[in-house]
Amino acid sequence: MINQITPSQETRPRGNRTPDAEVELRILCVASMIVEGRSRSDILLQCATDYGVSRSTSDRYIEEAHEHLRAAYKPQIRRSAEIAKQRLETIYFKAMERGDLRTALAAQNQLSRMQGLWNDYLMKRHRFEISDDPELDERPLLVMRR
């Protein structure tokens, strides 16, 4: 019985692993494609063409490239989030000084979303409003409208 050899088996004998340095280079190339804004299907096609790898291997490269990008941009994301938080807090306090409760509430809601405190599902499911009840306190209070 004669074994049929496919083109991919001719170029890379079975059982040989791609060296780690080559895999790392491939992952960096995939990361650059992600940064360029290329689609997943385009990256899969490029990996299959350039490296002769399967879809699952390409998906693994894409996932590892995402991890590299997350790690590389993590400090920048933290700084940007801190700046955004400070700006929203400034908007909130200035709005409260002016008595602009709508703007203050919008800033507070955005801060809460950034910090992961508000669940968008709950916000859509329940309607919130600012209480004008003078007995509650001098500060406005968020209450659920029924």
Sequence and secondary structure as in RCSB ss.txt:
>XXXX:A:sequence
MINQITPSQETRPRGNRTPDAEVELRILCVASMIVEGRSRSDILLQCATDYGVSRSTSDRYIEEAHEHLRAAYKP
QIRRSAEIAKQRLETIYFKAMERGDLRTALAAQNQLSRMQGLWNDYLMKRHRFEISDDPELDERPLLVMRR
>XXXX:A:secstr
      HHHHHS TT    HHHHHHHHHHHHHHHHHT  HHHHHHHHHHHH   HHHHHHHHHHHHHHHHHHHHH
HHHHHHHHHHHHHHHHHHHHHHHT HHHHHHHHHHHHHHTT S HHHHHHSEEEEE  TTT SS EEEEE 
